[in-house]
């Protein structure tokens, strides 16, 4: 192919790409400024109760109820050893599951340590999230020591 043919082909390709970009931009501009009402979202329902932000008292209560159910005992027999606001090293919130990958950033969280029949049980979670039981063999320490005790 000679030089003028290559140039014409390059210019034709460039023109086609440019017209496609301009067409796409015009379409997006029209869509952005449309006067039509937005459709209602089918999934726009309130979050389930368990996903609502929780305060520390609610988190401790949830952890105690969960442990009582796991052990088949009354909630009153579950003792609170400590409750601390901590920083976890990743999205695993100090309890990574084998084979899973997590965001690698500091996560503000909570560490709840409960006792029942002389045994210690750890509950991990995000600062205002629902705590979950973390088995000892998977439990990691928070990034900055044990954090400040809340209760």
HELIX and SHEET records of a PDB file:
HELIX    1   1 UNK A    3  UNK A   32  1                                  30    
HELIX    2   2 UNK A   49  UNK A   51  5                                   3    
HELIX    3   3 UNK A   56  UNK A   71  1                                  16    
HELIX    4   4 UNK A   75  UNK A   77  5                                   3    
SHEET    1   A 5 UNK A 132  UNK A 134  0                                        
SHEET    2   A 5 UNK A 119  UNK A 126 -1                                        
SHEET    3   A 5 UNK A 107  UNK A 116 -1                                        
SHEET    4   A 5 UNK A  79  UNK A  88 -1                                        
SHEET    5   A 5 UNK A 148  UNK A 149 -1                                        
END                                                                             
